[in-house]
Amino acid sequence: MAIKQWGYEIVRGTTPVSYDLPIPFMEQPFTVAISTGNSGNHASCGGFTKTTIILRAGTTADVWDTIGFFIIGV
């Protein structure tokens, strides 16, 4: 049975930031999708584990962005 989690974080600049997931997965999640409020800044997911997601606002220092994420795992 797949478990889905979603949320959003406000992220600033080019340094990746790790956020704790509200509910840990039992196994490594297998997919993530992100969306961003500032599409010109190239926001990205730097990786994810059973307990965290790593997000980066983009390629421009000191720019704030809201990044939404959706993760599927078990």
N, CA, C and O atoms as CSV, one atom per row, in Angstrom:
chain,resi,resn,atom,element,x,y,z
A,1,MET,N,N,0.843,-1.178,0.000
A,1,MET,CA,C,0.000,0.000,0.000
A,1,MET,C,C,0.890,1.245,0.000
A,1,MET,O,O,1.796,1.360,0.826
A,2,ALA,N,N,0.641,2.149,-0.899
A,2,ALA,CA,C,1.417,3.386,-0.995
A,2,ALA,C,C,0.941,4.400,0.039
A,2,ALA,O,O,-0.248,4.496,0.342
A,3,ILE,N,N,1.888,5.145,0.564
A,3,ILE,CA,C,1.596,6.243,1.486
A,3,ILE,C,C,2.011,7.529,0.789
A,3,ILE,O,O,3.079,7.597,0.181
A,4,LYS,N,N,1.172,8.540,0.876
A,4,LYS,CA,C,1.463,9.814,0.233
A,4,LYS,C,C,1.592,10.901,1.302
A,4,LYS,O,O,0.837,10.922,2.274
A,5,GLN,N,N,2.543,11.787,1.112
A,5,GLN,CA,C,2.684,12.961,1.978
A,5,GLN,C,C,2.889,14.176,1.095
A,5,GLN,O,O,3.465,14.079,0.011
A,6,TRP,N,N,2.423,15.303,1.555
A,6,TRP,CA,C,2.609,16.532,0.810
A,6,TRP,C,C,2.712,17.683,1.793
A,6,TRP,O,O,2.368,17.562,2.969
A,7,GLY,N,N,3.183,18.771,1.289
A,7,GLY,CA,C,3.319,19.964,2.107
A,7,GLY,C,C,4.035,21.029,1.326
A,7,GLY,O,O,4.255,20.891,0.123
A,8,TYR,N,N,4.403,22.096,2.013
A,8,TYR,CA,C,5.192,23.138,1.375
A,8,TYR,C,C,6.087,23.786,2.417
A,8,TYR,O,O,5.782,23.797,3.609
A,9,GLU,N,N,7.190,24.320,1.940
A,9,GLU,CA,C,8.145,25.010,2.781
A,9,GLU,C,C,8.572,26.284,2.071
A,9,GLU,O,O,8.604,26.336,0.841
A,10,ILE,N,N,8.898,27.297,2.838
A,10,ILE,CA,C,9.462,28.520,2.283
A,10,ILE,C,C,10.975,28.395,2.401
A,10,ILE,O,O,11.509,28.242,3.499
A,11,VAL,N,N,11.656,28.459,1.272
A,11,VAL,CA,C,13.089,28.202,1.194
A,11,VAL,C,C,13.775,29.439,0.622
A,11,VAL,O,O,13.208,30.157,-0.201
A,12,ARG,N,N,15.022,29.675,1.080
A,12,ARG,CA,C,15.734,30.860,0.625
A,12,ARG,C,C,17.082,30.479,0.023
A,12,ARG,O,O,17.863,29.752,0.637
A,13,GLY,N,N,17.344,30.972,-1.170
A,13,GLY,CA,C,18.671,30.896,-1.760
A,13,GLY,C,C,19.088,29.540,-2.295
A,13,GLY,O,O,18.266,28.650,-2.512
A,14,THR,N,N,20.392,29.410,-2.502
A,14,THR,CA,C,20.947,28.256,-3.195
A,14,THR,C,C,21.396,27.139,-2.258
A,14,THR,O,O,21.686,26.038,-2.724
A,15,THR,N,N,21.461,27.389,-0.965
A,15,THR,CA,C,21.910,26.377,-0.020
A,15,THR,C,C,20.795,25.384,0.265
A,15,THR,O,O,19.711,25.794,0.680
A,16,PRO,N,N,21.024,24.081,0.055
A,16,PRO,CA,C,19.990,23.087,0.357
A,16,PRO,C,C,19.626,23.091,1.840
A,16,PRO,O,O,20.495,23.248,2.698
A,17,VAL,N,N,18.338,22.917,2.138
A,17,VAL,CA,C,17.850,22.896,3.509
A,17,VAL,C,C,17.068,21.602,3.721
A,17,VAL,O,O,16.238,21.235,2.889
A,18,SER,N,N,17.328,20.919,4.817
A,18,SER,CA,C,16.657,19.662,5.141
A,18,SER,C,C,15.473,19.931,6.065
A,18,SER,O,O,15.609,20.631,7.068
A,19,TYR,N,N,14.316,19.376,5.727
A,19,TYR,CA,C,13.110,19.518,6.535
A,19,TYR,C,C,12.630,18.140,6.964
A,19,TYR,O,O,12.643,17.201,6.169
A,20,ASP,N,N,12.210,18.014,8.205
A,20,ASP,CA,C,11.653,16.756,8.699
A,20,ASP,C,C,10.259,16.550,8.126
A,20,ASP,O,O,9.454,17.480,8.076
A,21,LEU,N,N,9.979,15.320,7.691
A,21,LEU,CA,C,8.637,14.983,7.226
A,21,LEU,C,C,7.719,14.799,8.427
A,21,LEU,O,O,8.172,14.340,9.476
A,22,PRO,N,N,6.460,15.140,8.301
A,22,PRO,CA,C,5.527,14.998,9.430
A,22,PRO,C,C,5.392,13.559,9.918
A,22,PRO,O,O,5.274,13.315,11.119
A,23,ILE,N,N,5.408,12.601,8.983
A,23,ILE,CA,C,5.272,11.180,9.323
A,23,ILE,C,C,6.385,10.424,8.594
A,23,ILE,O,O,6.449,10.469,7.366
A,24,PRO,N,N,7.258,9.735,9.324
A,24,PRO,CA,C,8.320,8.981,8.646
A,24,PRO,C,C,7.746,7.832,7.807
A,24,PRO,O,O,6.757,7.208,8.193
A,25,PHE,N,N,8.371,7.562,6.663
A,25,PHE,CA,C,8.006,6.404,5.861
A,25,PHE,C,C,8.619,5.162,6.481
A,25,PHE,O,O,9.623,5.254,7.187
A,26,MET,N,N,8.028,4.003,6.227
A,26,MET,CA,C,8.572,2.736,6.725
A,26,MET,C,C,9.776,2.303,5.897
A,26,MET,O,O,10.707,1.694,6.426
A,27,GLU,N,N,9.763,2.614,4.598
A,27,GLU,CA,C,10.862,2.310,3.691
A,27,GLU,C,C,11.187,3.574,2.900
A,27,GLU,O,O,10.426,4.541,2.919
A,28,GLN,N,N,12.317,3.556,2.209
A,28,GLN,CA,C,12.723,4.710,1.405
A,28,GLN,C,C,11.630,5.065,0.394
A,28,GLN,O,O,11.223,4.198,-0.380
A,29,PRO,N,N,11.140,6.315,0.374
A,29,PRO,CA,C,10.139,6.709,-0.632
A,29,PRO,C,C,10.725,6.557,-2.039
A,29,PRO,O,O,11.943,6.581,-2.218
A,30,PHE,N,N,9.852,6.402,-3.026
A,30,PHE,CA,C,10.367,6.152,-4.362
A,30,PHE,C,C,10.100,7.240,-5.377
A,30,PHE,O,O,10.574,7.128,-6.507
A,31,THR,N,N,9.378,8.275,-5.042
A,31,THR,CA,C,9.214,9.369,-5.996
A,31,THR,C,C,8.840,10.651,-5.265
A,31,THR,O,O,8.235,10.617,-4.193
A,32,VAL,N,N,9.206,11.773,-5.854
A,32,VAL,CA,C,8.851,13.077,-5.312
A,32,VAL,C,C,8.578,14.020,-6.480
A,32,VAL,O,O,9.231,13.947,-7.521
A,33,ALA,N,N,7.612,14.898,-6.288
A,33,ALA,CA,C,7.327,15.943,-7.259
A,33,ALA,C,C,7.313,17.262,-6.512
A,33,ALA,O,O,6.838,17.324,-5.378
A,34,ILE,N,N,7.827,18.324,-7.130
A,34,ILE,CA,C,7.797,19.630,-6.480
A,34,ILE,C,C,7.180,20.659,-7.414
A,34,ILE,O,O,7.190,20.508,-8.636
A,35,SER,N,N,6.648,21.702,-6.809
A,35,SER,CA,C,6.177,22.861,-7.553
A,35,SER,C,C,6.689,24.088,-6.827
A,35,SER,O,O,7.062,24.016,-5.656
A,36,THR,N,N,6.707,25.199,-7.512
A,36,THR,CA,C,7.306,26.388,-6.933
A,36,THR,C,C,6.498,27.622,-7.262
A,36,THR,O,O,5.854,27.700,-8.309
A,37,GLY,N,N,6.538,28.591,-6.353
A,37,GLY,CA,C,5.841,29.847,-6.578
A,37,GLY,C,C,6.626,30.808,-7.443
A,37,GLY,O,O,6.066,31.789,-7.932
A,38,ASN,N,N,7.918,30.552,-7.646
A,38,ASN,CA,C,8.787,31.431,-8.428
A,38,ASN,C,C,9.487,30.579,-9.472
A,38,ASN,O,O,10.651,30.218,-9.292
A,39,SER,N,N,8.814,30.257,-10.539
A,39,SER,CA,C,9.331,29.285,-11.499
A,39,SER,C,C,10.605,29.724,-12.190
A,39,SER,O,O,11.308,28.884,-12.752
A,40,GLY,N,N,10.929,30.997,-12.170
A,40,GLY,CA,C,12.156,31.467,-12.799
A,40,GLY,C,C,13.395,31.233,-11.966
A,40,GLY,O,O,14.504,31.510,-12.423
A,41,ASN,N,N,13.231,30.721,-10.735
A,41,ASN,CA,C,14.384,30.558,-9.858
A,41,ASN,C,C,14.900,29.125,-9.798
A,41,ASN,O,O,15.857,28.870,-9.068
A,42,HIS,N,N,14.327,28.196,-10.514
A,42,HIS,CA,C,14.822,26.822,-10.630
A,42,HIS,C,C,14.891,26.088,-9.297
A,42,HIS,O,O,15.918,25.484,-8.987
A,43,ALA,N,N,13.838,26.126,-8.512
A,43,ALA,CA,C,13.788,25.393,-7.248
A,43,ALA,C,C,13.942,23.903,-7.517
A,43,ALA,O,O,13.579,23.411,-8.586
A,44,SER,N,N,14.488,23.191,-6.532
A,44,SER,CA,C,14.716,21.766,-6.749
A,44,SER,C,C,14.679,20.995,-5.436
A,44,SER,O,O,14.766,21.562,-4.347
A,45,CYS,N,N,14.546,19.686,-5.583
A,45,CYS,CA,C,14.651,18.758,-4.460
A,45,CYS,C,C,16.051,18.175,-4.504
A,45,CYS,O,O,16.472,17.624,-5.521
A,46,GLY,N,N,16.774,18.300,-3.390
A,46,GLY,CA,C,18.135,17.781,-3.329
A,46,GLY,C,C,18.199,16.344,-2.857
A,46,GLY,O,O,19.289,15.785,-2.736
A,47,GLY,N,N,17.058,15.735,-2.586
A,47,GLY,CA,C,17.017,14.359,-2.127
A,47,GLY,C,C,15.980,14.185,-1.034
A,47,GLY,O,O,15.423,15.159,-0.528
A,48,PHE,N,N,15.724,12.928,-0.673
A,48,PHE,CA,C,14.756,12.646,0.377
A,48,PHE,C,C,15.065,11.286,0.979
A,48,PHE,O,O,15.620,10.408,0.318
A,49,THR,N,N,14.700,11.128,2.233
A,49,THR,CA,C,14.901,9.876,2.951
A,49,THR,C,C,13.570,9.471,3.568
A,49,THR,O,O,12.527,10.032,3.233
A,50,LYS,N,N,13.608,8.501,4.465
A,50,LYS,CA,C,12.381,8.080,5.154
A,50,LYS,C,C,11.869,9.157,6.094
A,50,LYS,O,O,10.693,9.141,6.457
A,51,THR,N,N,12.725,10.096,6.501
A,51,THR,CA,C,12.332,11.089,7.511
A,51,THR,C,C,12.492,12.537,7.089
A,51,THR,O,O,11.985,13.425,7.774
A,52,THR,N,N,13.181,12.811,5.983
A,52,THR,CA,C,13.448,14.208,5.594
A,52,THR,C,C,13.323,14.420,4.091
A,52,THR,O,O,13.354,13.472,3.307
A,53,ILE,N,N,13.181,15.682,3.708
A,53,ILE,CA,C,13.273,16.105,2.316
A,53,ILE,C,C,14.225,17.295,2.282
A,53,ILE,O,O,14.198,18.147,3.171
A,54,ILE,N,N,15.064,17.349,1.253
A,54,ILE,CA,C,16.030,18.439,1.112
A,54,ILE,C,C,15.585,19.305,-0.057
A,54,ILE,O,O,15.424,18.816,-1.176
A,55,LEU,N,N,15.387,20.596,0.207
A,55,LEU,CA,C,14.898,21.523,-0.807
A,55,LEU,C,C,15.879,22.671,-0.990
A,55,LEU,O,O,16.594,23.046,-0.061
A,56,ARG,N,N,15.904,23.226,-2.200
A,56,ARG,CA,C,16.722,24.395,-2.512
A,56,ARG,C,C,15.861,25.369,-3.304
A,56,ARG,O,O,15.167,24.967,-4.238
A,57,ALA,N,N,15.902,26.644,-2.938
A,57,ALA,CA,C,15.045,27.637,-3.592
A,57,ALA,C,C,15.418,27.836,-5.044
A,57,ALA,O,O,14.536,28.093,-5.863
A,58,GLY,N,N,16.688,27.729,-5.399
A,58,GLY,CA,C,17.048,27.892,-6.798
A,58,GLY,C,C,18.486,28.271,-7.009
A,58,GLY,O,O,19.366,27.899,-6.233
A,59,THR,N,N,18.716,29.016,-8.070
A,59,THR,CA,C,20.068,29.355,-8.489
A,59,THR,C,C,20.473,30.772,-8.116
A,59,THR,O,O,21.598,31.179,-8.405
A,60,THR,N,N,19.601,31.525,-7.489
A,60,THR,CA,C,19.891,32.910,-7.131
A,60,THR,C,C,19.969,33.047,-5.616
A,60,THR,O,O,19.020,32.714,-4.907
A,61,ALA,N,N,21.096,33.536,-5.127
A,61,ALA,CA,C,21.272,33.706,-3.679
A,61,ALA,C,C,20.257,34.709,-3.136
A,61,ALA,O,O,19.881,35.659,-3.822
A,62,ASP,N,N,19.820,34.487,-1.901
A,62,ASP,CA,C,18.931,35.380,-1.157
A,62,ASP,C,C,17.548,35.566,-1.766
A,62,ASP,O,O,16.857,36.525,-1.424
A,63,VAL,N,N,17.131,34.688,-2.646
A,63,VAL,CA,C,15.767,34.736,-3.193
A,63,VAL,C,C,14.913,33.735,-2.432
A,63,VAL,O,O,15.296,32.574,-2.288
A,64,TRP,N,N,13.756,34.177,-1.941
A,64,TRP,CA,C,12.822,33.319,-1.219
A,64,TRP,C,C,11.887,32.654,-2.203
A,64,TRP,O,O,11.526,33.242,-3.222
A,65,ASP,N,N,11.495,31.431,-1.901
A,65,ASP,CA,C,10.550,30.735,-2.754
A,65,ASP,C,C,9.714,29.777,-1.913
A,65,ASP,O,O,10.204,29.220,-0.931
A,66,THR,N,N,8.478,29.590,-2.288
A,66,THR,CA,C,7.620,28.597,-1.657
A,66,THR,C,C,7.644,27.351,-2.525
A,66,THR,O,O,7.290,27.397,-3.703
A,67,ILE,N,N,8.066,26.230,-1.932
A,67,ILE,CA,C,8.187,24.988,-2.683
A,67,ILE,C,C,7.199,23.974,-2.125
A,67,ILE,O,O,7.259,23.620,-0.948
A,68,GLY,N,N,6.296,23.511,-2.969
A,68,GLY,CA,C,5.377,22.453,-2.588
A,68,GLY,C,C,5.964,21.108,-2.969
A,68,GLY,O,O,6.666,21.000,-3.974
A,69,PHE,N,N,5.680,20.063,-2.164
A,69,PHE,CA,C,6.200,18.741,-2.494
A,69,PHE,C,C,5.141,17.672,-2.283
A,69,PHE,O,O,4.212,17.831,-1.491
A,70,PHE,N,N,5.305,16.590,-3.007
A,70,PHE,CA,C,4.420,15.435,-2.942
A,70,PHE,C,C,5.310,14.201,-3.025
A,70,PHE,O,O,6.039,14.041,-4.004
A,71,ILE,N,N,5.269,13.321,-2.019
A,71,ILE,CA,C,6.135,12.152,-1.956
A,71,ILE,C,C,5.272,10.893,-1.873
A,71,ILE,O,O,4.267,10.860,-1.164
A,72,ILE,N,N,5.682,9.854,-2.612
A,72,ILE,CA,C,4.992,8.571,-2.548
A,72,ILE,C,C,5.988,7.514,-2.077
A,72,ILE,O,O,7.113,7.446,-2.572
A,73,GLY,N,N,5.569,6.700,-1.128
A,73,GLY,CA,C,6.409,5.616,-0.608
A,73,GLY,C,C,5.547,4.646,0.180
A,73,GLY,O,O,4.323,4.644,0.057
A,74,VAL,N,N,6.201,3.817,0.995
A,74,VAL,CA,C,5.476,2.877,1.855
A,74,VAL,C,C,5.996,2.970,3.267
A,74,VAL,O,O,5.517,2.258,4.150
